[in-house]
Amino acid sequence: MSASLYNNDILRLAANIPHHQRLADPQASVERRSPTCGSRITADVRMADGRLAEMGLDVKACALGQASAALMAAQAIGLTADELAEARDKLAAYLSGESDDLDFWPGLAVLAPARSYPARHPSIRLGFEAIAEAARMADA
């Protein structure tokens, strides 16, 4: 595994995940698990006026999954379920090589070295997948 994959920026993000506690009374909760490495993220949400108003995360993931969850959590409040789903899809497209765009979400460039490690992609996608699905369920 490349040292650049687990650099200081990744480790700093992994150690500082915003909204890193479950909500007491969420409108929706979603757990996503990586079959590859066993990483797991649970996202709790509350929506207001069609936008993410509150979120809580339980993150049990590798450093890359934690860093990705931290980046997602830092920017997700205030977004609609559709905007969160679009970010999830753009991240998946970037990781799979279908797109080179990382400008859709602040800070994701730090995860660029992981693109060439497909076994790490499921863990990186977990936070974006869980929050997008929870927002969709709460907004339904």
Residue frames as qw, qx, qy, qz and C-alpha x, y, z in Angstrom:
[[0.000, 0.890, 0.456, 0.000, 0.00, 0.00, 0.00],
 [0.410, 0.541, -0.014, 0.734, 1.37, 3.38, -0.98],
 [0.336, -0.323, -0.457, 0.758, 2.37, 5.75, 1.81],
 [0.095, -0.059, -0.157, -0.981, 0.63, 8.59, -0.06],
 [0.436, -0.411, -0.694, -0.399, -2.63, 6.72, 0.43],
 [0.581, -0.675, -0.434, 0.134, -2.45, 7.25, 4.19],
 [0.384, 0.403, -0.163, 0.815, -0.85, 10.69, 4.40],
 [0.147, -0.171, -0.533, 0.816, -1.17, 13.24, 7.19],
 [0.361, -0.018, -0.135, -0.923, -4.16, 14.94, 5.54],
 [0.643, -0.181, -0.658, -0.346, -6.09, 11.65, 5.40],
 [0.500, -0.214, -0.725, 0.423, -5.21, 10.83, 9.00],
 [0.015, 0.063, 0.296, -0.953, -6.16, 14.33, 10.18],
 [0.526, -0.104, -0.319, -0.782, -9.56, 14.06, 8.50],
 [0.643, -0.165, -0.744, -0.081, -10.09, 10.57, 9.89],
 [0.375, -0.192, -0.649, 0.634, -9.50, 11.86, 13.42],
 [0.093, 0.273, 0.256, -0.923, -11.92, 14.79, 13.08],
 [0.046, -0.368, -0.808, -0.458, -15.25, 13.60, 11.70],
 [0.280, -0.111, 0.147, -0.942, -18.03, 16.20, 12.11],
 [0.744, -0.112, -0.055, -0.656, -21.41, 15.08, 13.47],
 [0.455, 0.254, -0.852, 0.061, -19.78, 11.95, 14.87],
 [0.182, 0.049, 0.842, -0.505, -22.58, 10.82, 17.13],
 [0.046, -0.406, -0.859, -0.307, -25.94, 9.25, 16.43],
 [0.307, -0.307, -0.048, -0.900, -29.10, 11.36, 16.56],
 [0.258, 0.026, 0.795, -0.549, -31.53, 10.53, 19.37],
 [0.517, 0.498, 0.593, -0.366, -34.66, 10.79, 17.17],
 [0.076, -0.270, 0.585, 0.761, -33.78, 10.60, 13.46],
 [0.683, 0.379, 0.041, -0.623, -36.33, 10.65, 10.68],
 [0.928, 0.327, -0.169, -0.061, -34.26, 8.00, 8.90],
 [0.444, -0.646, 0.610, 0.118, -31.20, 5.86, 9.56],
 [0.874, 0.444, -0.183, -0.077, -29.15, 3.91, 7.05],
 [0.590, -0.566, 0.538, 0.206, -26.22, 1.59, 7.57],
 [0.745, 0.603, -0.276, -0.078, -23.80, 0.78, 4.78],
 [0.716, -0.488, 0.479, 0.141, -21.08, -1.84, 5.03],
 [0.383, 0.658, -0.584, -0.280, -18.16, -2.62, 2.75],
 [0.993, -0.030, 0.045, -0.105, -18.05, -6.33, 1.91],
 [0.672, 0.558, -0.367, 0.320, -14.38, -5.93, 1.00],
 [0.328, 0.375, -0.569, 0.654, -12.99, -4.70, 4.31],
 [0.415, -0.489, -0.730, 0.234, -15.87, -4.71, 6.79],
 [0.065, 0.000, -0.169, 0.984, -15.96, -0.93, 7.17],
 [0.112, -0.638, -0.758, -0.076, -19.37, 0.30, 8.36],
 [0.005, 0.043, -0.119, 0.992, -21.06, 3.68, 8.52],
 [0.047, -0.647, -0.759, 0.057, -24.48, 4.45, 9.97],
 [0.050, 0.165, 0.083, 0.982, -26.07, 7.79, 9.08],
 [0.022, -0.647, -0.701, 0.300, -28.99, 9.34, 10.95],
 [0.128, 0.207, 0.252, 0.937, -30.77, 12.34, 9.45],
 [0.124, 0.694, 0.564, -0.430, -33.44, 14.91, 10.05],
 [0.258, 0.338, 0.458, 0.780, -34.71, 16.93, 7.09],
 [0.052, 0.680, 0.426, -0.594, -36.43, 20.33, 7.22],
 [0.385, 0.779, -0.003, -0.495, -37.98, 22.08, 4.23],
 [0.871, 0.492, -0.006, 0.007, -36.46, 19.49, 1.89],
 [0.376, 0.716, -0.497, 0.316, -32.90, 20.01, 3.13],
 [0.743, -0.132, -0.553, 0.354, -30.63, 18.10, 5.48],
 [0.294, -0.848, 0.040, -0.439, -31.02, 19.86, 8.84],
 [0.505, -0.633, 0.555, -0.191, -29.25, 17.46, 11.21],
 [0.839, 0.272, -0.470, -0.048, -27.09, 14.41, 10.81],
 [0.568, -0.617, 0.527, -0.139, -25.33, 11.95, 13.06],
 [0.709, 0.448, -0.539, -0.083, -22.74, 9.39, 12.06],
 [0.774, -0.450, 0.444, -0.007, -21.38, 6.21, 13.56],
 [0.590, 0.684, -0.421, -0.082, -18.20, 5.48, 11.61],
 [0.745, -0.392, 0.531, 0.090, -16.32, 2.21, 11.97],
 [0.776, 0.626, 0.036, 0.064, -14.10, 2.32, 8.92],
 [0.758, 0.014, 0.060, 0.650, -10.54, 2.41, 7.70],
 [0.247, -0.497, -0.024, 0.832, -8.75, 5.76, 7.53],
 [0.027, 0.067, 0.553, 0.830, -9.91, 6.33, 3.94],
 [0.244, -0.578, -0.734, -0.259, -13.55, 5.64, 4.84],
 [0.344, -0.679, -0.407, 0.506, -13.25, 7.90, 7.87],
 [0.214, -0.303, 0.193, 0.908, -11.63, 10.69, 5.83],
 [0.076, -0.286, -0.662, -0.689, -14.30, 10.46, 3.14],
 [0.312, -0.676, -0.667, 0.018, -17.05, 10.53, 5.80],
 [0.327, -0.564, -0.207, 0.730, -15.42, 13.59, 7.37],
 [0.089, -0.078, 0.393, 0.912, -15.37, 15.42, 4.04],
 [0.205, -0.468, -0.730, -0.454, -18.99, 14.50, 3.37],
 [0.368, -0.671, -0.591, 0.255, -20.16, 15.50, 6.85],
 [0.304, -0.370, -0.065, 0.875, -18.41, 18.87, 6.69],
 [0.091, 0.118, -0.363, -0.920, -20.52, 19.98, 3.70],
 [0.101, -0.315, -0.903, -0.273, -23.78, 17.98, 3.73],
 [0.002, -0.592, -0.602, 0.536, -25.96, 20.11, 6.02],
 [0.222, 0.603, 0.015, -0.766, -28.30, 22.28, 3.96],
 [0.148, 0.231, -0.756, -0.594, -28.27, 20.08, 0.86],
 [0.787, 0.088, 0.012, -0.611, -31.30, 18.36, -0.64],
 [0.819, -0.079, 0.568, -0.027, -31.66, 14.60, -1.02],
 [0.765, 0.626, 0.123, 0.088, -31.16, 15.02, -4.78],
 [0.185, 0.881, -0.407, 0.154, -27.94, 17.00, -4.26],
 [0.524, -0.519, 0.666, -0.115, -26.61, 14.34, -1.89],
 [0.868, 0.215, 0.448, 0.003, -27.50, 11.58, -4.37],
 [0.580, 0.802, -0.103, 0.098, -25.75, 13.51, -7.14],
 [0.110, -0.795, 0.581, -0.133, -22.60, 13.80, -5.01],
 [0.754, -0.206, 0.619, -0.079, -22.73, 10.05, -4.26],
 [0.829, 0.478, 0.286, 0.049, -23.01, 9.28, -7.96],
 [0.368, 0.880, -0.275, 0.126, -20.22, 11.68, -8.94],
 [0.388, -0.649, 0.649, -0.087, -17.91, 10.14, -6.35],
 [0.826, 0.048, 0.562, -0.001, -18.64, 6.66, -7.71],
 [0.688, 0.716, 0.082, 0.079, -18.04, 7.89, -11.28],
 [0.067, 0.877, -0.465, 0.097, -14.72, 9.43, -10.27],
 [0.564, -0.461, 0.682, -0.068, -13.51, 6.33, -8.44],
 [0.826, 0.239, 0.510, 0.023, -14.50, 4.04, -11.33],
 [0.388, -0.218, 0.496, 0.746, -12.68, 6.22, -13.86],
 [0.290, 0.663, 0.648, 0.240, -15.84, 7.39, -15.65],
 [0.029, 0.964, 0.121, 0.233, -15.09, 11.00, -14.67],
 [0.601, 0.159, -0.311, 0.719, -12.09, 13.06, -13.66],
 [0.183, -0.679, -0.057, -0.709, -14.19, 15.66, -11.82],
 [0.505, -0.303, -0.653, 0.476, -13.50, 16.15, -8.12],
 [0.037, 0.195, -0.088, 0.976, -14.65, 19.77, -8.00],
 [0.483, -0.484, -0.513, -0.518, -18.20, 18.76, -7.02],
 [0.718, -0.649, -0.252, -0.003, -17.25, 18.36, -3.33],
 [0.002, 0.884, -0.387, 0.264, -14.68, 20.39, -1.36],
 [0.429, -0.630, 0.631, -0.146, -11.57, 18.53, -0.26],
 [0.961, 0.105, 0.223, -0.125, -12.00, 15.30, -2.20],
 [0.557, 0.713, -0.417, 0.083, -8.69, 15.79, -4.01],
 [0.302, -0.601, 0.695, -0.254, -7.00, 14.39, -0.89],
 [0.798, -0.006, 0.571, -0.193, -8.54, 11.00, -1.80],
 [0.618, 0.660, -0.289, -0.314, -7.27, 11.04, -5.41],
 [0.076, 0.515, -0.854, -0.028, -4.39, 8.60, -4.72],
 [0.514, 0.004, 0.796, -0.319, -6.97, 5.95, -3.72],
 [0.689, 0.477, -0.079, -0.540, -8.45, 5.91, -7.20],
 [0.526, 0.468, -0.695, -0.146, -5.89, 3.35, -8.28],
 [0.010, -0.125, 0.931, -0.342, -6.84, 1.02, -5.38],
 [0.524, -0.235, -0.485, -0.660, -10.29, -0.36, -6.31],
 [0.543, -0.292, -0.764, 0.190, -10.44, -2.48, -3.15],
 [0.192, -0.238, -0.435, 0.847, -10.62, 0.78, -1.16],
 [0.172, -0.227, -0.370, -0.884, -13.46, 2.32, -3.19],
 [0.475, -0.534, -0.661, -0.228, -16.36, 0.72, -1.27],
 [0.477, -0.491, -0.452, 0.571, -15.10, 2.14, 2.01],
 [0.164, -0.095, 0.084, 0.978, -14.62, 5.59, 0.48],
 [0.265, -0.315, -0.531, -0.741, -18.18, 5.57, -0.89],
 [0.321, -0.394, -0.833, 0.220, -19.86, 4.47, 2.37],
 [0.074, -0.432, -0.396, 0.807, -20.53, 7.87, 3.94],
 [0.237, 0.196, -0.320, -0.896, -21.85, 9.38, 0.72],
 [0.374, -0.178, -0.828, -0.378, -24.06, 6.34, 0.10],
 [0.268, -0.418, -0.785, 0.371, -25.47, 6.22, 3.63],
 [0.017, 0.415, 0.257, -0.873, -26.27, 9.94, 3.88],
 [0.279, 0.100, -0.489, -0.820, -27.83, 10.07, 0.41],
 [0.386, -0.269, -0.853, -0.225, -30.10, 7.10, 1.14],
 [0.211, -0.448, -0.668, 0.556, -31.07, 8.34, 4.61],
 [0.112, 0.317, 0.008, -0.942, -31.93, 11.78, 3.18],
 [0.342, -0.046, -0.671, -0.657, -34.02, 10.17, 0.43],
 [0.355, -0.369, -0.856, 0.066, -35.92, 8.07, 2.97],
 [0.147, -0.458, -0.493, 0.725, -36.54, 11.02, 5.31],
 [0.146, 0.293, -0.173, -0.929, -37.64, 13.26, 2.46],
 [0.130, -0.176, -0.874, -0.435, -40.08, 10.73, 1.00]]
